[in-house]
Amino acid sequence: MSFKTTAAPCALLIGACLVPGFAHASEAEGPTTVVDSIIVTGRRNAEDPAVVAEARDRLSRTPGAVAVVSAESYADRFAQGFSDTLRNVPGLLAQKRYGEESRLSIRGSGIAQGFHQRGVLLAQDGVPFADADGFSDFQGVDALSARYIEVWKGSNTLRFGGAQLGGAINLVTPTGRTALQENLWQLEGGSFGSVRGHAAVARTSGDWDVYAAASAMQSDGWRDHSEQSQGRLTVNAGRSFGEDREVRLIAQAADIKQDIPGALTLDQALKTPRMASTSALSGDQARDLTVKRLTLQTRWRFSESTLFEGAVWGWEKSLYHPIFQVMDQDSATRGAFGRIDWTGQVAGLRADAFYGFSWRDGEVEALRYVNLSGLRGARTADARQEASGLDVFAEGRLFVTDRLALVAGGSWGRATRDYRDHLAPANDDSIDYDWFSPRLGLLWEAEDGAQVFANVTRSVEPPTYGALVQAPLTGFTPVEVHDAWTAEIGTRGRRGAFAWDLTAWRSQIDGEMLNFIVGPDIPAATFNADRTIHQGLEAGLDWRLPVEIADGSLLLRQTYNWSDFRFDGDARWGDSRLPVVPEHQYRAELTWRHPSGVFVAPSVEWRISSPYVDYANTMKAPDYALLGLTGGFDIGPNASIYVDARNLTDERYVGEFSAVTDARSASTAVFFPGEGRSVFVGLRLAY
């Protein structure tokens, strides 16, 4: 019997066991639980460091779906990118394509973006990874140099000034005071010729502290022509001037080389998954990137009721990217943000608020050449892309009772695009966008910290240059802003042995920006749909089982996503379902942990439904179920070993693909095979 045929009954059996247990959960305090993606309010979790617990408490003030992922939650895995670090966050799709290139989508954001990222604000310490027009990639992100990761789902990203449908993901860098340990040495290796080394030090001296980390990685990759090498450096130095008063300088650099294996047909992806596409080989396709980032930030308490956080920042990026042509780009982006947090009273009622701004400005020198086996040929494009953005935002809570808060806020945004084509001046163009996004919500909190919330929020996303500049059209393509209204209701908290996070939501979208592949290895075209609907259910449940095995505790962690995304009476596509994101997805992990430091954690990742590949709904990508196993043990007071085994049954599956219009007529060489069976081993020395 295959694993697929047994996975469904096993998962349903787990769910059936949970329902009566949850219904009769005791109100009494039970064992504490490490929760990596569920907001916990009320009592502090003794197993969480204070800095992570404080972040959970801060995010829990939001009347909407949010999460905090601690570095501890993925410390014993071979974590490369968001597909590893955020895999247990409900409502989030993080699917690996190859190397560190992934699809990242929250509630269907950037649902058909065939390459890189839009629709979610990616940031570190509040500083975006994106170009000023909002287009970003993942290669500059270093999961090993994050103390924790904040996830602001959907339209709950007002604190960053963002108005994206997908929300925001913010990595917070360790400091000399918040790092996991003073000294860390880590060596990892395993399948596909993968080797990675990581070292970090954290020091304090009086009012000064510093954190410094470096990592290097080399991998042959699972598929042909998917080799990668990386080097990263992070330094975070700060000076304290008293409680909640500090100034901090953060420097980051990365040098990344990534070969691209290309997309395959479905038949190739399932029968010969390790092959590279013909065009990837003939064009020696790759993505080589260097990034340098510098941030000067402060956190300053003016009074007991007023706290200021702000930063100025800048970064430079150089990209050499042979694909259908050789893209050669140099970009520079700079910006600033400032935010005030206030607590006090209004008309004798308890209240708090935040307000501030976020500004960014940048330019890209975009050159393009004929691809001669990965080398520059004749120049085909020479353009300068300038963009800017400004968001001014505010949100306040008024507690009309001790437990119930009314929440209201909004953001005003402005974005500009100015394009100069040095080879064809007829393509020169510019455009400005302005919008206002209001927000209303309710937040009720029980005595034990459990919460119920609801909100209605507008989100807006202006087009990036990838949508506006689409040859052979002259000037900007008439792609409009993507405008959505989202309503959500949910609950989160802990009671006894259970911790839960449950949200139901619905977005009505006008002008959703969708993409489709127009030819092999050619960037996707972009168009505005008429009306679309995204709705779903995000569920996470942790259960500390009331039994022990061999003196070890058991923790069952589960996430489930229902994602119903479709056109709404579209002139061409009717009520067809939108492609790419599966309607049903489930993940479970059962961890046995002994007080001596030994742990074993089998897991299952199950794409329950087969997602469509095309807008015409004529072709589906197969469903799949993957088994994994991690485990580890301490070999001394300061050293430990872990093993991370993936896809134990060596399942052949398609993890990721791009959308096409109609699979009956369009090319369907859009599939990225999922990686086969792999094993990674890590040795960590921390003291």
Protein Blocks (a to p, Z undefined) as FASTA:
>chain_A
ZZklmmmmmmmmmmmmmmmmmmmpcfbdcdddddfkbccehjadfkbcfklmmmmmmmmm
pgcddddddfklmmmcccfblmlmmmmgghiacddfbhjbccddeehiakllcghjehia
cdeehiafbdfkopacfklpcfklcfbdcddehjllmmnopacfnlpaddddddfklgmb
fbdcdddddehhiacddddddddehjbccdddddddddebjbghiaccddddddddddde
behiacdddddddddddddebjadfklmmmmmmbccfklmmnopacdddddddddddddd
fbfkbccddddddddddddddffbccddddddddddddddddddeehiacdddddddddd
ddddddddddeehiacddfbdcddddddddddddddddfbfkbccddddddddddddddd
fklmmlgccddddddddddddddddfkopacddddddddddddfklmmccfbehjddddd
ddddddddddeddehjbccdddddddddehiacdddfbehiacdddddfbdcdddddddd
ddddfbdeehiacdddddddddddddehiaklomaccehiafbdcddddddddfkopacd
ddddddfbacdfbfnopaccdddddddddddddfbjkbccddddehklopacdfbdcddf
blmlmccbfbccdddddddddddddZZ
